[in-house]
Amino acid sequence: MARERRAWAAARDYDFAKQDEYLVDEFTRGAAAGGAAPHDVVAGRVLGHEMLLMDIGGVNVMAMRTGAASDIVVDFRRTGALEDTGADDLVPAFEAQGFSVYASDAAVAERLIDARVRTALDSFPHEVTAVWMESEWVLAQMTKDARAVEWDAMQAPLALLADCARVLPPRSQAAQVLRLGDGDPTRSMEQEAVTLASGPALVAPERDEFEYPPVERPEEPVPMPSRVTSDVRGPVELTALGADEVDAIADGKDHPDIDERAPRVRRYLDGKSSIFGDD
């Protein structure tokens, strides 16, 4: 099995390692509930997710990172294959697409199920006996007769479940950090683009002595306006003061008609102000 897994990784440009110390105690559910450490690990990227194919206690397990940790555990067991979850903290929730669903919170699991989850469960090969979500991973375990064909077929539905797992309540202690390294690799940037992306230096390099900027002065001073002497700046037409073409707003001849019945504001003109009194 290890040889076939190594050949499968080489054909798809995935990495292969006999063991990975970072995966020890990473998984605690399903095939990893017995405490066995993963070995013969294939690591790659599938549809924007980190993918692992490994052997845990003699069981083929494929895992995909969701990118957000959650304390909620959802366990899908294929009906008639594996009924016992082996966990006391999981309660039966419902049936979906030939799987018995268990969860640490049944109400949260019901809100998780949508068309994407049902499509993913329908798309899994029959060799997949269990799928579960724990921490920031979605894992699926297979029967011993599962081979490369089944490994290829289960990648897309498992990645779809990894996307769906992002709706689970995030772990309260988990820092919401954007992991740019978890994204798909991009093409290399040209040298000019790298220079533009780095941007100009915002802080000038420190110097030991202050250097005054060069000041260039004209050989002849620029003449400036002055009030000391009178000067003519062009012809001006003489006009009489106040003799303009704008009519006065009021000439004092017309008086508006006052309607005694119209409402008016009563004013007291006794010279006293009411704002300074206590009334």
C-alpha positions as a Markdown table, in Angstrom:
| # | Residue | x | y | z |
|---|---|---|---|---|
| 1 | Met | 0.0 | 0.0 | 0.0 |
| 2 | Ala | 2.8 | 2.4 | 0.8 |
| 3 | Arg | 4.4 | 1.8 | -2.6 |
| 4 | Glu | 1.1 | 2.5 | -4.4 |
| 5 | Arg | 0.6 | 5.6 | -2.3 |
| 6 | Arg | 4.1 | 6.8 | -3.2 |
| 7 | Ala | 3.5 | 6.2 | -6.9 |
| 8 | Trp | 0.1 | 8.1 | -6.7 |
| 9 | Ala | 1.9 | 11.1 | -5.1 |
| 10 | Ala | 4.6 | 11.1 | -7.7 |
| 11 | Ala | 2.1 | 11.1 | -10.6 |
| 12 | Arg | 0.4 | 14.2 | -9.2 |
| 13 | Asp | 3.4 | 16.1 | -7.9 |
| 14 | Tyr | 2.4 | 15.6 | -4.3 |
| 15 | Asp | 4.9 | 15.1 | -1.5 |
| 16 | Phe | 5.4 | 11.8 | 0.3 |
| 17 | Ala | 6.9 | 11.1 | 3.7 |
| 18 | Lys | 7.0 | 8.0 | 5.8 |
| 19 | Gln | 6.1 | 10.1 | 8.9 |
| 20 | Asp | 5.2 | 13.6 | 9.9 |
| 21 | Glu | 5.9 | 14.7 | 13.4 |
| 22 | Tyr | 3.5 | 17.6 | 13.1 |
| 23 | Leu | 0.6 | 15.3 | 12.6 |
| 24 | Val | 1.1 | 13.4 | 15.9 |
| 25 | Asp | -1.9 | 14.1 | 18.1 |
| 26 | Glu | -3.5 | 16.2 | 15.4 |
| 27 | Phe | -6.5 | 13.9 | 14.9 |
| 28 | Thr | -8.5 | 12.3 | 17.7 |
| 29 | Arg | -11.6 | 11.0 | 16.0 |
| 30 | Gly | -12.5 | 8.1 | 13.8 |
| 31 | Ala | -9.6 | 5.9 | 12.8 |
| 32 | Ala | -7.3 | 8.1 | 15.0 |
| 33 | Ala | -9.4 | 7.5 | 18.1 |
| 34 | Gly | -7.1 | 4.7 | 19.1 |
| 35 | Gly | -4.1 | 7.0 | 19.3 |
| 36 | Ala | -2.2 | 5.6 | 16.3 |
| 37 | Ala | 0.2 | 8.1 | 14.6 |
| 38 | Pro | -0.2 | 8.7 | 10.9 |
| 39 | His | 2.5 | 7.3 | 8.5 |
| 40 | Asp | 3.0 | 7.0 | 4.8 |
| 41 | Val | 1.7 | 10.5 | 4.4 |
| 42 | Val | 1.0 | 12.2 | 1.0 |
| 43 | Ala | 0.6 | 15.9 | 1.1 |
| 44 | Gly | -0.7 | 18.2 | -1.7 |
| 45 | Arg | -3.1 | 20.9 | -2.5 |
| 46 | Val | -6.6 | 20.2 | -3.9 |
| 47 | Leu | -9.1 | 22.9 | -4.9 |
| 48 | Gly | -7.5 | 25.5 | -2.5 |
| 49 | His | -7.2 | 23.1 | 0.5 |
| 50 | Glu | -4.3 | 21.3 | 2.0 |
| 51 | Met | -4.8 | 17.6 | 1.4 |
| 52 | Leu | -3.4 | 14.6 | 3.3 |
| 53 | Leu | -3.6 | 11.0 | 2.5 |
| 54 | Met | -2.2 | 8.7 | 5.2 |
| 55 | Asp | -2.4 | 5.5 | 7.0 |
| 56 | Ile | -3.8 | 5.7 | 10.6 |
| 57 | Gly | -3.9 | 2.4 | 12.4 |
| 58 | Gly | -4.1 | 0.4 | 9.2 |
| 59 | Val | -6.9 | 2.5 | 7.8 |
| 60 | Asn | -6.7 | 4.7 | 4.7 |
| 61 | Val | -7.7 | 8.3 | 5.7 |
| 62 | Met | -7.8 | 11.4 | 3.6 |
| 63 | Ala | -8.0 | 14.8 | 5.3 |
| 64 | Met | -8.4 | 18.4 | 4.1 |
| 65 | Arg | -7.8 | 21.6 | 6.1 |
| 66 | Thr | -10.8 | 23.9 | 6.4 |
| 67 | Gly | -8.9 | 27.0 | 7.4 |
| 68 | Ala | -10.9 | 27.7 | 10.5 |
| 69 | Ala | -10.9 | 25.7 | 13.8 |
| 70 | Ser | -14.2 | 24.8 | 15.5 |
| 71 | Asp | -15.1 | 23.0 | 18.7 |
| 72 | Ile | -18.1 | 21.4 | 17.0 |
| 73 | Val | -17.7 | 17.8 | 15.9 |
| 74 | Val | -19.9 | 16.4 | 13.1 |
| 75 | Asp | -19.6 | 12.7 | 12.3 |
| 76 | Phe | -21.1 | 11.1 | 9.2 |
| 77 | Arg | -21.3 | 7.2 | 9.3 |
| 78 | Arg | -22.4 | 5.3 | 6.3 |
| 79 | Thr | -25.6 | 3.4 | 7.3 |
| 80 | Gly | -24.8 | -0.3 | 7.8 |
| 81 | Ala | -21.0 | 0.1 | 7.7 |
| 82 | Leu | -20.0 | 1.8 | 10.9 |
| 83 | Glu | -22.7 | 2.6 | 13.4 |
| 84 | Asp | -20.6 | 3.1 | 16.5 |
| 85 | Thr | -18.7 | 6.4 | 16.6 |
| 86 | Gly | -16.8 | 5.4 | 19.7 |
| 87 | Ala | -17.4 | 8.8 | 21.2 |
| 88 | Asp | -19.5 | 9.6 | 24.3 |
| 89 | Asp | -19.9 | 13.3 | 23.5 |
| 90 | Leu | -21.7 | 12.7 | 20.2 |
| 91 | Val | -25.5 | 12.4 | 19.9 |
| 92 | Pro | -27.6 | 11.1 | 17.0 |
| 93 | Ala | -28.8 | 14.0 | 14.8 |
| 94 | Phe | -30.5 | 12.7 | 11.6 |
| 95 | Glu | -30.1 | 10.7 | 8.4 |
| 96 | Ala | -28.7 | 12.2 | 5.2 |
| 97 | Gln | -27.9 | 10.6 | 1.9 |
| 98 | Gly | -27.3 | 7.2 | 3.3 |
| 99 | Phe | -25.2 | 8.4 | 6.3 |
| 100 | Ser | -26.1 | 8.5 | 10.0 |
| 101 | Val | -25.1 | 11.9 | 11.3 |
| 102 | Tyr | -23.8 | 12.4 | 14.8 |
| 103 | Ala | -22.7 | 15.7 | 16.3 |
| 104 | Ser | -21.6 | 17.3 | 19.6 |
| 105 | Asp | -24.4 | 19.8 | 19.0 |
| 106 | Ala | -27.4 | 18.4 | 17.0 |
| 107 | Ala | -28.9 | 21.9 | 16.3 |
| 108 | Val | -25.6 | 23.1 | 14.8 |
| 109 | Ala | -25.4 | 20.0 | 12.6 |
| 110 | Glu | -28.9 | 20.6 | 11.3 |
| 111 | Arg | -27.9 | 24.1 | 10.2 |
| 112 | Leu | -24.8 | 22.7 | 8.5 |
| 113 | Ile | -26.8 | 20.5 | 6.1 |
| 114 | Asp | -27.5 | 22.1 | 2.8 |
| 115 | Ala | -27.4 | 21.2 | -0.9 |
| 116 | Arg | -23.6 | 21.3 | -1.0 |
| 117 | Val | -23.3 | 18.8 | 1.9 |
| 118 | Arg | -25.9 | 16.4 | 0.3 |
| 119 | Thr | -24.1 | 16.6 | -3.0 |
| 120 | Ala | -20.8 | 15.8 | -1.4 |
| 121 | Leu | -22.2 | 12.8 | 0.5 |
| 122 | Asp | -23.8 | 11.5 | -2.7 |
| 123 | Ser | -20.5 | 11.9 | -4.6 |
| 124 | Phe | -18.3 | 9.8 | -2.2 |
| 125 | Pro | -17.3 | 6.4 | -3.5 |
| 126 | His | -18.9 | 3.5 | -1.7 |
| 127 | Glu | -15.5 | 2.6 | -0.2 |
| 128 | Val | -15.8 | 5.7 | 2.1 |
| 129 | Thr | -17.3 | 4.5 | 5.3 |
| 130 | Ala | -17.1 | 7.6 | 7.5 |
| 131 | Val | -16.5 | 11.3 | 7.3 |
| 132 | Trp | -16.1 | 13.6 | 10.2 |
| 133 | Met | -15.2 | 17.2 | 11.0 |
| 134 | Glu | -12.9 | 18.0 | 13.9 |
| 135 | Ser | -10.9 | 21.2 | 14.7 |
| 136 | Glu | -9.9 | 22.6 | 11.3 |
| 137 | Trp | -10.0 | 19.3 | 9.4 |
| 138 | Val | -12.5 | 17.3 | 7.5 |
| 139 | Leu | -11.5 | 13.6 | 7.3 |
| 140 | Ala | -12.8 | 10.5 | 5.5 |
| 141 | Gln | -11.8 | 6.9 | 6.1 |
| 142 | Met | -12.0 | 4.1 | 3.6 |
| 143 | Thr | -12.1 | 0.4 | 3.4 |
| 144 | Lys | -8.9 | -1.5 | 2.8 |
| 145 | Asp | -9.7 | -2.3 | -0.8 |
| 146 | Ala | -9.8 | 1.5 | -1.7 |
| 147 | Arg | -7.1 | 2.3 | -4.3 |
| 148 | Ala | -6.0 | 5.3 | -6.4 |
| 149 | Val | -9.3 | 5.5 | -8.3 |
| 150 | Glu | -11.2 | 6.0 | -5.1 |
| 151 | Trp | -8.6 | 8.5 | -3.9 |
| 152 | Asp | -9.1 | 10.6 | -6.9 |
| 153 | Ala | -12.9 | 10.4 | -6.8 |
| 154 | Met | -13.1 | 11.5 | -3.1 |
| 155 | Gln | -11.0 | 14.6 | -3.4 |
| 156 | Ala | -13.7 | 16.9 | -4.9 |
| 157 | Pro | -16.5 | 16.0 | -2.4 |
| 158 | Leu | -14.1 | 16.2 | 0.5 |
| 159 | Ala | -13.0 | 19.7 | -0.6 |
| 160 | Leu | -16.7 | 20.7 | -0.9 |
| 161 | Leu | -17.3 | 19.5 | 2.7 |
| 162 | Ala | -14.2 | 21.5 | 3.8 |
| 163 | Asp | -15.8 | 24.6 | 2.3 |
| 164 | Cys | -19.1 | 23.8 | 4.1 |
| 165 | Ala | -17.3 | 23.4 | 7.4 |
| 166 | Arg | -16.5 | 27.1 | 7.5 |
| 167 | Val | -20.1 | 27.8 | 8.7 |
| 168 | Leu | -19.5 | 26.0 | 12.0 |
| 169 | Pro | -19.0 | 28.2 | 15.0 |
| 170 | Pro | -15.4 | 29.2 | 15.2 |
| 171 | Arg | -13.3 | 28.2 | 18.2 |
| 172 | Ser | -13.4 | 31.0 | 20.8 |
| 173 | Gln | -9.7 | 30.9 | 21.3 |
| 174 | Ala | -8.9 | 30.7 | 17.6 |
| 175 | Ala | -7.3 | 33.8 | 16.1 |
| 176 | Gln | -8.9 | 34.7 | 12.9 |
| 177 | Val | -5.7 | 34.9 | 10.8 |
| 178 | Leu | -5.7 | 35.1 | 7.1 |
| 179 | Arg | -3.3 | 32.4 | 6.0 |
| 180 | Leu | -2.0 | 33.5 | 2.6 |
| 181 | Gly | 0.2 | 30.4 | 2.5 |
| 182 | Asp | -2.9 | 28.1 | 2.4 |
| 183 | Gly | -4.0 | 29.6 | -0.9 |
| 184 | Asp | -3.3 | 28.2 | -4.3 |
| 185 | Pro | 0.1 | 29.0 | -5.7 |
| 186 | Thr | 0.3 | 31.9 | -8.1 |
| 187 | Arg | 2.6 | 32.5 | -11.0 |
| 188 | Ser | 6.0 | 34.1 | -10.3 |
| 189 | Met | 6.2 | 37.9 | -10.6 |
| 190 | Glu | 8.5 | 39.7 | -13.0 |
| 191 | Gln | 11.4 | 41.7 | -11.5 |
| 192 | Glu | 9.7 | 45.0 | -12.4 |
| 193 | Ala | 6.5 | 43.9 | -10.8 |
| 194 | Val | 8.3 | 42.9 | -7.6 |
| 195 | Thr | 10.0 | 46.4 | -7.5 |
| 196 | Leu | 6.6 | 48.1 | -7.9 |
| 197 | Ala | 5.0 | 45.9 | -5.3 |
| 198 | Ser | 7.7 | 46.7 | -2.8 |
| 199 | Gly | 7.0 | 50.4 | -3.2 |
| 200 | Pro | 9.2 | 53.4 | -2.5 |
| 201 | Ala | 11.1 | 53.8 | 0.8 |
| 202 | Leu | 8.9 | 55.9 | 3.2 |
| 203 | Val | 11.8 | 56.7 | 5.5 |
| 204 | Ala | 15.0 | 58.3 | 4.3 |
| 205 | Pro | 18.3 | 56.7 | 5.4 |
| 206 | Glu | 19.7 | 58.2 | 8.6 |
| 207 | Arg | 22.6 | 60.7 | 8.1 |
| 208 | Asp | 25.3 | 61.8 | 10.5 |
| 209 | Glu | 25.0 | 65.6 | 9.6 |
| 210 | Phe | 22.1 | 67.6 | 8.3 |
| 211 | Glu | 22.6 | 68.7 | 4.7 |
| 212 | Tyr | 20.9 | 71.9 | 3.7 |
| 213 | Pro | 19.1 | 71.8 | 0.3 |
| 214 | Pro | 20.7 | 73.9 | -2.4 |
| 215 | Val | 19.1 | 77.3 | -2.9 |
| 216 | Glu | 19.4 | 79.0 | -6.3 |
| 217 | Arg | 18.9 | 82.8 | -6.3 |
| 218 | Pro | 18.4 | 84.9 | -9.4 |
| 219 | Glu | 21.2 | 87.3 | -10.5 |
| 220 | Glu | 18.7 | 90.2 | -10.6 |
| 221 | Pro | 16.1 | 90.7 | -7.9 |
| 222 | Val | 12.5 | 90.4 | -8.9 |
| 223 | Pro | 10.6 | 93.7 | -8.7 |
| 224 | Met | 7.9 | 93.6 | -6.1 |
| 225 | Pro | 4.8 | 95.9 | -5.9 |
| 226 | Ser | 5.1 | 98.8 | -3.5 |
| 227 | Arg | 2.8 | 101.5 | -2.0 |
| 228 | Val | 5.5 | 104.1 | -1.7 |
| 229 | Thr | 5.3 | 105.3 | -5.3 |
| 230 | Ser | 2.3 | 105.5 | -7.5 |
| 231 | Asp | 2.2 | 103.6 | -10.7 |
| 232 | Val | -0.2 | 103.1 | -13.6 |
| 233 | Arg | -1.0 | 99.6 | -14.6 |
| 234 | Gly | -3.0 | 100.4 | -17.7 |
| 235 | Pro | -5.9 | 102.7 | -18.8 |
| 236 | Val | -8.8 | 103.2 | -16.5 |
| 237 | Glu | -12.1 | 104.7 | -17.5 |
| 238 | Leu | -13.2 | 107.6 | -15.3 |
| 239 | Thr | -16.7 | 107.4 | -13.9 |
| 240 | Ala | -18.6 | 109.3 | -11.2 |
| 241 | Leu | -18.8 | 107.9 | -7.8 |
| 242 | Gly | -22.0 | 106.0 | -7.3 |
| 243 | Ala | -23.0 | 106.3 | -10.9 |
| 244 | Asp | -23.5 | 102.7 | -11.7 |
| 245 | Glu | -26.2 | 100.8 | -13.6 |
| 246 | Val | -27.4 | 98.9 | -10.5 |
| 247 | Asp | -30.7 | 100.1 | -9.1 |
| 248 | Ala | -31.1 | 100.6 | -5.4 |
| 249 | Ile | -33.0 | 98.0 | -3.5 |
| 250 | Ala | -35.1 | 100.5 | -1.7 |
| 251 | Asp | -35.6 | 104.2 | -2.5 |
| 252 | Gly | -37.7 | 105.0 | 0.6 |
| 253 | Lys | -40.7 | 106.1 | -1.4 |
| 254 | Asp | -42.9 | 102.9 | -1.4 |
| 255 | His | -44.4 | 101.7 | 1.9 |
| 256 | Pro | -45.8 | 98.2 | 2.2 |
| 257 | Asp | -49.5 | 97.8 | 3.1 |
| 258 | Ile | -49.8 | 96.3 | 6.6 |
| 259 | Asp | -52.7 | 93.9 | 7.2 |
| 260 | Glu | -53.9 | 94.4 | 10.8 |
| 261 | Arg | -55.5 | 91.0 | 10.8 |
| 262 | Ala | -52.3 | 89.2 | 9.9 |
| 263 | Pro | -50.5 | 87.4 | 12.7 |
| 264 | Arg | -47.6 | 89.4 | 14.0 |
| 265 | Val | -44.9 | 88.8 | 16.6 |
| 266 | Arg | -45.5 | 90.9 | 19.7 |
| 267 | Arg | -42.4 | 92.8 | 20.8 |
| 268 | Tyr | -41.7 | 94.6 | 24.0 |
| 269 | Leu | -39.6 | 97.7 | 23.5 |
| 270 | Asp | -39.2 | 98.8 | 27.1 |
| 271 | Gly | -35.4 | 98.3 | 27.0 |
| 272 | Lys | -35.3 | 95.3 | 29.3 |
| 273 | Ser | -34.2 | 91.8 | 28.4 |
| 274 | Ser | -36.1 | 88.8 | 29.7 |
| 275 | Ile | -33.2 | 86.3 | 29.4 |
| 276 | Phe | -31.6 | 87.6 | 32.5 |
| 277 | Gly | -34.5 | 87.3 | 34.8 |
| 278 | Asp | -35.8 | 84.3 | 36.9 |
| 279 | Asp | -39.3 | 84.4 | 35.3 |
